[in-house]
Amino acid sequence: MIALRILVIEDEAMIAMLLSDVLSSLGHVVTDLAATEEEAIASASHTMPDLVIADANLGEGNGNGLTAIDTILESGFIPHVFVSGDSRSIQILRPDAIVMQKPFFEHELVSAIDRAIARADGKMAQPAGRSV
């Protein structure tokens, strides 16, 4: 796996730190830990991550991970993975999203990251211009 610069959007500090430790042990660099939608959007524009891992449901008053990703993507595509305690609801809202159910195992995280990067490579490999 290639080393990625990853932004983590997670409002629960303990989970954010644990996720950061796991990502670091996998050889990635965590560019920032954002606890709110507003922090996430600002951090993404500042740190320019290769991937975003976002808790879909941030705590009350912290905004929403789904809308944070929508806003971040307005500046250009960034591969992303959602994590949630209710992954089914996220899959209903975003059928094409890569979603992990909390709690998850390290191998599930690795698989989700691989899928997000592969999907991004596929999007970027699409030729521009008209079809023939």
N, C-alpha and C positions, 0 to 999 in steps of 0.2 A: 504494500500500500504506500502510495506517495504521501509525503508529509504535507498536510493542509493547514491553512490559517483558518481557524474556526471561531465564529461568534456564537456564544451560548446565551440564549434568552430563557431565563428561568427565575421565577420569583422566590423560590424556596432556597435559601442560601446553602443549606447542607447538601441538597441535591445538586446545585450548581457547582459546588466545590468538588463533590464526588465525581461528577461528570467531567469536570476539568482535569482531575487527576487521571481518570481513565483515558481520556483523549491524549493527555501528555504521555502516558505510558505507552500508547500506541504510536508515538512519534509525531503527533500533531502539535501545533502551537495554538493555544487558546488566546485569541486577540483581545477578548473582553468577556465579562460576565454582566449581562444586562438584566435587571430585575423588572423593568417596566417597558411598555411599548415605546414610550418617548426615548428612553435611554437606548433601546435597541436600534431605533431608526438613526439616531445621532451617531452611535457607535459604528453602524454599518457604513455610513458615509465617510466616517473618519478612518476606520481601519481597513476597509476594502477586503473583507474576508473571502476565502475561496468557497466556504460552506457556512450555512447557518443551521444550528439546531435550536428549535424553538418549542417551548412549552406552549401548547395551543391555548390553554386557559390560565392566564395570569390571575393572581389574586385580585380581590375587589379594590378598585382604585388604581390598579396597575396597567389597565388597558387589556389588550388581547394579542396573543402571539400570531393569530391568523391575519389580523389587520396590519400588524407590524410587518409581516412578510409581504403583504400586498403593497405597502408603501415602499419598502426596500426594493422590491422588484420593479417599481416605476423607473428606477435609475438604470436598470439593466438586469438581465437574468443572473441569479446566484443560486446554485444548487442548495436545496434546503430539505430538512427532515423535521417533521413535527413529532413531539412526544406528548402523550396525554394519558390520564387515568381513564379516559373514555374515548378510546380510539375509534369505536364504531361511529360515534357522532361526527368525528372529524372526517372519516371516510365518506359519510353521507354528504357532508358539506363540500368535500374536496375528493371526489372519487379517484382522481389521478395522483393524489398526494402520497408521499412516502410517510407512513405514520408508524410509530412504535408505541406499544402499550406499556405504561408504567405499571409495575417495575419491569425492567428488561435486563437481559444478560449481555455481557460484553460482546459475544458473537453476534447477537441481534443488532447491536450498535454498528459493528463493523460491516455487517451485511447491508444495513440501511445506508450507511455512508457510501459503500460501493455502488449501490443502486442509484443513489442521488447523483454521483459523479458520472456514472455510465449514462444516465438519462441526459445529463448536461452535455456530455460529449456527443451524444446523438443529436441534440438540438443544435449544437455548434457545427456539426458535420453536415447539416443540411445545406445544400448549395443555394446561394442567393440567386435571384433573377427569375426568369420565366421558365416554365416547364416546357419540355419538348416531347 
